[in-house]
Each structure stands twice: as C-alpha cells, then as structure tokens.
C-alpha cells in the first residue's frame, strides 16, 4: 500500500472510518475499523498526520495516536462541516476531515492531557448537578403554588419551603405532601453533592500557585481560576488577549458589506462554561463597585453610568478574559490601573 501523507479519521462508538491520500491527492486508504482494531492498525502505519473532529472521546484517541508515533490534529466540527459533500455518512465525514486538515487557514484544537480532562470533569459534573438542582427547585415551587403556597426568590426561598415541608407546617393533601417531600430530599442531596465538588475545586485552586495568582484579578474566584487553567494551561495557544476573549465568545459579532461594518451582540460561539463563570464573576464585581464606586476603574464607572448593567457585565467579562491571558503570559499577578 502506498504511504498516505495525511489521514482523515471519523471516530465513533464502535465503527471508525479511515480516509488517506498520498502526496498527489490520490486515495490510497479507505477502510472501516472496529474499535478494538484501531490501535493495532495505526501502530503498523508509518508516522503521519491524522485529522479528527474535536468531539466526544477525540482527545483520548489523539493521545493514543500520539503514543504510537502519529501527529493528531483536532478540528472544531463546525470547521469541518463545510467540506462534507452531498449526503451524509461516516466515510464522507472521514474524507471531510482529510480535506479540512489540509486547509492553510484551519484552526486546530490543542490535545488535552489526562489531568486537564480530569480537572474539567469536576466542572462539568458540578454544572450538571447545579442545573438539576435548579430544575427541582422550580418544580417544587410549581407544585406547591398549585395549593397556594409560595416562597421568596433564590436558594433561600427553596430552603424555606423545604424547612416548612419537613416541619409539617404546610397544609397539603397526603399525596402532594409525599411528592413534594420526595423532590425536597432529592434537591437537598443534589445540593450536598454539588457543594462537595465545589469544595474540591476550591481546594485545588488554593493549592495551585497560578490559580492563586489569577484570583487577584477582579471578579475571579476559585472556580473561574481553576477552570481557566484546566482549559488553557498554555496561553501561547492564543496570539493575544482579544483572541482568547473571542474564543470564549465574548467579542461582538461583525456584519459587514459595502465597506460598512456593524458590531452586534457577542458571538457566544466559544467555551460556554468558562464564559458563564467569567460573566457571573463580573456581575459579582459590579455589585461591589456599585456599593463602593472607588473600587472600580474609571472605564467601569463610566460604563455603569451609561449602559445597562447586563451589558456592562459582559463587557467586564471580556476585559477579565484579556487580563487573565496577560497574567498567564507574563506570569504576574493583577495590577490595578492607577486612578487619577
């Protein structure tokens, strides 16, 4: 078999598709592999570049292919899709991966280490539990509202309802009381588990020098610092702080034609969990600045005076992303700008 200089690989749960071509673009390899055959097959091949979509389990396979001498290149699925020809099949997807990886302007996703993925698993698990906790809290409110029982907003309101339920002070039919208590117990269990994950993340952030350094920036806590380091341990992946903010989806969407360019809402086309943490941290920082204006920079105070607070929070999050990139690049703590 003639050597393939590049290979497109479509990964799946059980069946993998391989598409390789030689230096002149002729197809020299087209094959389906079962999961157990993948490692043995690529171990026998000469070292080459292998392109895959950065989807589920892609980082695992990229690490495995790297161990057997190949160069794994991960690409965002949205960047590969334009190269999919008519119809849709795994073989066509593998060919699209081959086509996309050879484009001069293609952007590749750095392969995550096992430790990085383990750290991010804490955040994903916590995010899922917090979402389920919120759903259960809303369902409990809705159930009790059908019997004229309401409570205040937020976690405190749900906690009050649970306390009243356990004390038996709510006038409910037996079946409704049983259903409400079941959801209340599940809500309490989810809250305890989510808090345990958060404590683990905070402990790791406290023990890491770079995480402690990042927390000197305004609006950055243990969760944001830990997630940032787990997501981008090497800031050199981005050319500038703005590139990092754009990757997070915190920069405006541009719409230009006829020499005119308009800036719209933020793209939201990046890392959603980290973007959410930065926006929440910026919102908390704005509350502090509102109470004590001297803590905010002139830029921030000016924005708060003329813009809606949610717009300012997103702008501050984008600014925080640039600050974090600069801190990681120069390995220096945050230095507040001089207020004249």
N, C-alpha and C positions, 0 to 999 in steps of 0.2 A: 504494500500500500504506500502510495506517495505521501510524503510528510505534509501535514496540514499546518500552515503557519499561524492560523487563528481558528478557534473553535467556538461555536455558539452552543450553549447548553441550556436547555429548558428543564428546570428542576420541578419535581412534583413529589407526591407522597410515595408512589410505588414505581411509576414508569418515567424514565428520563429520556429526553431526545437529544441527540448529538448531531451537530452540523459543522463540518470542517471543509475548508478550501485551501488550495495551495497558493503559491506566490502570484500566479496569473489569474486567480479567481475561479479556477475550476473546482467543482465539487469532488472531493476525494474521500469524504467520510460522511455517511448518513446512517445513523443506527439508533435503535431503541434499546435501552438498558433497564433492567430491573434494579431496584435499589441495592441489592446485595452485590451486584456486578460492577457498580460504578467505580469503587476504589481500585479494584483489581484491573479494570480496563484502563484507567488513566495512569496507573503505575507503569504499565507496559509501554505507554506512548512516550515519544521524545518530549522534552520540555517545550511548552508552547503557551500562548496567551489564550485564556478561556473567559468568555464573556457570559454573564448571567444577569438576570433581573434581581435587584435587591429586595427580595420578598421573603416570606417565611422560610426559615432554615438556610437561607442563602449564605449567611456568614459562617455557619458550620461547614458547609461544603467548600466555601472559599478557603477556610483554614485547612481542611483536609487536602484539597488540591495543592495548596502551597507546600504542604509537608512532603508531597511526592514529586516536587520539583517544578510545578507549573506556576504561571502567573495568573491569578484570578482577578478579574475586573468586574466589579459590581456596578450596575447602572440603574437609575430610577426607572421603574416600569413605565412612567409617563413619557420618558425619553425614548424608550424602545418601541412603544406602540405605533408611532408614525411609520415605522419600517415593516409593519405587518402587512403583507399583501392581501389579496382578496380572501375571503373566508377566514376561518379560524381553526387551528389545530396545533397540537404540541410541536409537531415538526416545523410548521410555519413559524411558530414562536422562536424555535431554536435558530432558524435561519435569520429571523429579525434580530436576534441577539448578536449573531455574527456580523450582520450589516451595520448595526448601530455602534458596535465597539470600534469599528474602523473609521468612524467619522472624526475629522480633526477637532471639531468643537465639542465632542462628547464629554460630559462630566461624570466622573466615577465616584462611587461611594467607598470611603476607606473601610477596610475589613476590620470588624470589631474583634477584640480579644475575648477570651472566655470570661475574664474578670470584668470587662466592660459590660458584657451582656448580663452577667450575674448582678451587677450593681443596678442596671436598668430594670431588671426583673422586679426589684423591690418597688420601684416607682410604678411600674405597670400594675403590679398586684394591688398596691395601695390605691391607685386611681380607680381600679375596678371596684374595690370594696367601698370606697367613698361614694361612687356612683350608685351602687346598690343600696347603700345606707340612705342616700338622698331619696331614692325611689320608694323605699319602705317608709320613710318618714312622711312623704307626701301621700302614700296610700293610707297610712294610719290617720292622717289628718282628714282625708276624704271620707274614710269610713265613719269616723266619729262625728263629722259635720252633718251626716245624714240623720243624726239623733240630736242635733242642736248643740253639739259640744265643739268649741273652737279654742284655739290657743294662740299665743304670740308667735312672731316670726322666728326663724332660725333654729339652731340646735337647742337653745334654751326652751323654746316653745314645745318642741317634741319631748324634751326631757321632762317637762312639767306634765305633759299628757301621760307619759309612761309612769311617772310617780303617782299620779292620781289613779291610774288603772290598777297598779299594784296595791294601793291602799284601799281599793274597793269603794272609792268615793264618787264614781261616775254611775249615773243611772242608765244602765244598758240592759237590753234583753240578754238572756243567757248565751245564746249563740253568737251575738255580736260581741259580747264581752270575751268569749273564748277566742274568736277570730282576732280581735284587737290585741289580746294578750299574746297570742302566737306571733303576730307581727312585731310587737314590742320587744319580745325576747330575742327575736332574730335581729332586730335593729341594735339592741344592746350588744349582742355577740359580734356583729359586724363592726361596731364602733370600737370594741376592745381589740379586735384583730387589726384594724386599720391603725389604731394608736400604737400597737406593738411594732408594726412595720415602720411607722414614722419615728419611733424611738430608736430603732436600729439604724435608720438612715442618719438621724441626728448624731448618734454615737460615732458613726464612721466619719461624718463631716467634721466632728470635733477632733478626731484623731489625725486628720489629714492636714498638713501644713498649707497646701494650696487651697483647700476648701475654706480654711480659716481666713486666708488672705482674701478670697473672693467675698466673704461675708462683711468685709469692711466697706463695700460699696453700698450706697443707699438702696433699700428695698430688696436686698439679697439676704436670704436666710439659709439655714442648713439644707433645706430641700432643694432650693434653686442652685446652691453651690455644688451640692453632690450630683445633681442631675446634669449640670454643665460639664463637670469633669468626666462623668461617665459617658456623656455624648460626644464631647470633643476633647480628648486628653491632649491633643497636639493642635494648638491654634494655627500652626503654619498651613493647615488644610485650607484656610481662607486667606485671601490676599489682604483683606482689610476688615475693620470692624463693620463696615457697611455690608460687606459680603456676608458676614455672619448674621447680621440683622435680617438681610434679605433671605438667607437660607431658613431662618425661623419664620418667615412670612410676615415680618413686621414693617416692611417697606411698602410704599404706595404702589398700586397697580398703575402702569402707564398706558395711555391710549393716545397714539399719535398718528396723524395723517396730514398731508399737505403742509408739512413744516410746522404744524402746531401739535403740541404735546400737552395732554391733560393728566393730572395726577388724581387718582381715585382713592378708594378705600384700600386698606392693606390687603396683600395678596392671600394671606392665610394658607400659603402653599408650602409650608415647611414643617418643622418638628412641632406638632401641636402640644404635647405635654410640657415641653420646656417653655414654649411660648406662653402657655397658660400660667405657669409658675411665675414667669417674669411680669406678666400683666397683673397678677394678684399681688406680687411684691410691690409693684409700682403703685397700685391702689392703696396699699397699706402705708406706703411712704407719703402719698398725697394727704392722707388723713393726718399724719404727723405734721406736715408742713402747714396744713390748714389751721391746726391748733397753735403751732409756733412758726410763723412765717419766716423768722430769721434763720431757720434750719435749711430752707430751700435756696437754690441758686436764683439769681435774677431772671435767668431764662425760664425757670419753672414757675416762679411767681407771676411773670408776665403771661405765660400760657394759661395759668389758672384764672387770671383776671379776664381773659377774653375768649376762652374756649370751653366747650362742655367738658365736664370732669372726666367722662369716659374717654374722650378723645385725648385728653392730656395724659391719662393713664397709659394709653397705648404708645403715645409719643415718648413718655418716660421709659417705658419698657424697651423701646427701640434704642433709646440712649443708653440704657443699662446694658444692653447686649453689646454695644460698641465698647463700653467701659470694661466689661468682663473680658472681651477679646484683647484689649490693650493690656490689662493687668496680667493675663496669662502670657502674652507675648513678651513683655518686659519683666515678668516675674516680680512685680512691685505691688504693694497694697494701694488702695484707693487714696488719692489726694484730692480733697475738696478744692474746687476753684476759689480763688481769693474773691471775697465780696467787697467791692469798693463802695 
